[in-house]
Amino acid sequence: MLKIVFLFLPIFLFSENRNWQKDLFGRNFRVNKQKYYFSIDEEYKRVLPDLSQVYLHLEEAKELENKRRYIDAIHLNQSILVCSEFGRKDRTFIVEAKKNLGRIISKYSDLEKKIQKLTDITACANNGELIISNESFPYKIFSDSRFSYIFPRDEYRFAKEDREFNSKFSYFRMEFDENKPEPDLQEMYEKYNHDLRFDREKFITLMIGEVYFKENFSGEILDFWDNRRGLNSNIKKSIGYERKKIDNLKFNSEFFLTDKSKYKRKFTAQEMYFFKNGKSILVILFYPTEISEFGKEIFQNLKIQF
């Protein structure tokens, strides 16, 4: 009898696993009788939803809820709602996402403040475009879907509550292909004094800062944001920070940062500051100066509604 069981066990396992597939981001899901089953396994990673597989993301959100990852589930459902901005005719996913949100938020209503800090920045991608949104401010940023979101885990890491204001930073990054040949390792070896320090991890970073002033703000908004970013006169001097005004509250800046391999690299930043009704947002796109043309192209396609 045992021989028969073991004989058919591989067939059983095969039939259970044969429908496993990969989504756009290389994560596992299964289809059985026209129903999706999402797997939160060792290959799972959090991503921003893509409209093309929005119903799969709904199943992902349900599985996150089942795993008691309520922050992740809330953020994903809220980001799914942003997908409606693309004007898809089929709108049933909106109803389902709102239903899921209502259920989870009511269950964790005692953690409302923490939830808001970790989930208020939402985004959805479609056909190369990324919409970033925060309804509590409100604003919308239209950018490139190659940006990935750095999901916050610690509610205090990028956020600050003060007697006079509440502020927060959020980060998106895009890894770019330099389209350059591999470096001459011998040349690099000689250049860096017999210590190979070539670092290929380069990113374009989109930083969004938000502040809500509890009292009338009468200072310079540029000075406020410099202070929040830790850009005092000593830091500016140490990194060679130079800023040039382009337009009203729009600037270009250049500075030097040292990467993981101790190599000092020059960076360029496009800075935009917005201030209205006691709220301000800071939008900065920065990248290695050596890819300025590519960075400028990304910046020119950046659209902001505030």
N, C-alpha and C positions, 0 to 999 in steps of 0.2 A: 504493500500500500504506500509506504514512504517513497519507494522508487517512482511510483506513478506521480506522486505529488511533486517531487523534485524534477521529474521529467517535464511536467507542464508549467513549472514555476517560471522559467525564462520566457515562455510564450505569454504568460500572464503579465509579467513585468513589461514586456515589449508592448502589449496592447494598451497598458496604462500610460506608457511614456511616448508612444508613437505620435501623439498629437501635440507634443510640446513644440513651441515655436519661439522665435526671437522677435521682439518689437523693434521700433526704430532705434532704440538705444542699447540693443543687445541684451535685454532682460527677458526672463522666461515667462511665458504664459501658455495656457493650454486651451484648446477649443474642443468642446464636447457637446454635440447636439445643438449647434449654433449658439452656445453660451461660452463666454470667456471665463477662464479661471486664472487669476494672476498669482504669481509665486513671489513671496518675500523671502528670498533665499540668499545664499552667500554671493550670488552674482547681482543682487539687487542694488541699485543706487537711485537716489532721489534725482529727479529731473523736472524741468518745467513741462507742462503738457503741450502736446502738439495736436492741433485740430483734426488732423488726418486720422488719429487713433483715439479720439476723445472718449468713445465708449469703453475702450480698454482702460483708459485712465480712471473712469468711474469704478471699474472693478478693482483697480489698484487701490483706490481710496477706500473701498469697502474692506479690502484685505488689511490695509493699514489700521483701520478702525478695529478689526477683529484682533489684531496684534497689540491693541492698546496704544498704538502710536498716534494719539489723538491730535497732537500738534501737526504732524505730517499729513494726516487725513484732512484736517481743516484747511490747511494751506493748499493742498491739491484741489479740493473741491472749490475753494475760492478762485484759484487760478483757472479752473475749468470754466467758471462763469465769465472770466475775461475773454475766453475763446468766442463768446457771443459777439464780440466786437467785430469779428471778421464777416458777419452777415450771413452765416450759413442758414439755409432755409429750414433744415431739420433742427428744431429747437427743443426737442424732448430732453436732451442732455442737460439743459438748463434747469428744467423742473426737477430732475433727479438729483442734480448737484445741490440745489436749494433744500430739497427734502433731507438729504444726507447732512447738510450743514446744521439745519434746525435740530436734528436729533442729537448730533455730537455736542453742539454748543450748549444745549439745554442740560445735557448730562454733566458737562464740566463748567457750569456757569460760575462756580466759585473761583475759577482760574481765569476769568475774563481778561484781567489786566495782562497777565503773562501771555495769554493766547494772542492778544492784539499786538504785543511787541514782536512776537515771532512770526506772525502771519500777515501783517498788514501790507507788505509788498508782494504783489501777485503778478503773474505774467503768463502769456500763452503765445505759442509760435504757430505760424502757418505760411507755407510757401516762401520761406526765406525771411519773413518779417516777424519781429518780436514786439508785442505790446506789453509794456510794463505799467502797472497801475497801482494807485493807492487812493481808494475812495474816501478815506478820512481827511485827505488834504483839500481838495482832490487834485490829482494830476495824472497825465498819461504821457508816456514816452514811447515813441515808435522807433525801433532800431533793428539791428540785424539778428536773425535767429541763431547765428553762430555763437552768440553770447550764452554762457551758462551762469546760473545763479549760485553764489556762495551762500548756502543755506545757513542761517544763524542757529546755533545750538544753545548759546548762553545769552539770556535776555539782557545781561548787563555788559556784555563785551563791546557792543557797538552803540549802545543806547545810554543816555544819561538823563536823569531827572534832577532838575535844579529848582530852587525857589522861584526863579524868574522865567525858566523855560524848560521844555522837554525837547531833546534832540536825538537823532539816530542816523547811523550810516548804513548803507547797503552796498553790496559789491557784486558786479557781474564781470566775467572775464572771457576773453576769446583767445584761444591758442592759434597762432598763425604759422603758415608754412613759408619759410624764408625763400624757398625756391633757389637755394644756393647750393653749390657743390660742397661735398664734405671738405673740411679744412685740411690743410697740410699739417699733419700732427707734428712732424719734426719742426716745422716753422713755428707752430704754436708752442712747442716745448722750449725752443730757444727764446721766443718772445717773452715768455713768462718765467724766465730765470730757472729753467729746468724743473718747472712745476706746472703740469698740464692743468689749466683752469678753464677749459672751454665749457660753457654752460648753454645748452640748447633749449632750455625751458624759458621761452619768452611769451609774454602775454600782452594783449591790449586789455586795459582795465577800465570799466565804466563804474564810477563811484557816484552814488546819490546820497546827498545829505538832506535831512529834513529837520526843521525846528519850528516849534510852536511857542510863541512868546506869551506868557501869562499876564504880562504887564506891557504897557506901551514901550516899544523899543525906540530909543532916540539916538543910538550910536551908529557907527558905520558898519553896514552888513558885511563888508569885505573883511574888516578887522575881526568881527565876531567869528566868521568862519575860519579865518587863519588861526585864531585862538583855539577853536574846537579841533582843528587838524593838528595842533601842536606846532604850528609854524611860527615860532617866535624868532626874534632877530638872530639869535645864536644858531638855531637850526638852519635858517635860511642861508646864513654865511657858510656853515659847514658843508652844505650840499650845493652851494653855488646857485641858489634859487634866484631867478630873474623873471619878472612878470612885466608883460607889455599889454597896455590897454588897446583893445580892438574897437570896442563899441561900449555903450552904456552897460556896465556890469558884465561885459564879456572880455575875456583876457586870454592871451597865450603865455605860457610860462615854460621855462627850461630849468632842469636841475640834474644832478648826478646822484645815482644810487649804486650801492655795491651789491652784486648778486651773490648767490650761494657759493660761487667759486672765488669770491674775493675780487672779482673783476669789476672795476668802476665803469658804469654804462650811463650814457647821457639819455635823458628822457625829455619828451615834449608833452605838454598838457594843454588841452583846450578847456577853459573854465567858463561856466555860465552861472550867474546868480540871479535868482528871482525872489521878489519880496512883495507880498500882497496881503492885506487884512490880517496883520499879525503873524503871518506864516511865511517861511522862506524855504526854498529848496536850492541846493547846490548840485550842479551836474558837471562832473569832470571826466573827460576821456583822456587817459594818458598811456603812452606807448614809447618804446625805444626810438630815439630820434632817427636811427638808421632806417626805419620803415615809415618815415613821415608821410610819404605819398599814400601808402595804404591807410595809415591812420587818418589822414585828411579825408579820404574817401568815405571811411566809416562815419566820421564826424559830420560830413555834409549831408548824409542820409539820416542823421539824427533829428527827429522832430519832437517838440515838447509842447504840450498843452497844459497850462497852469492858470 
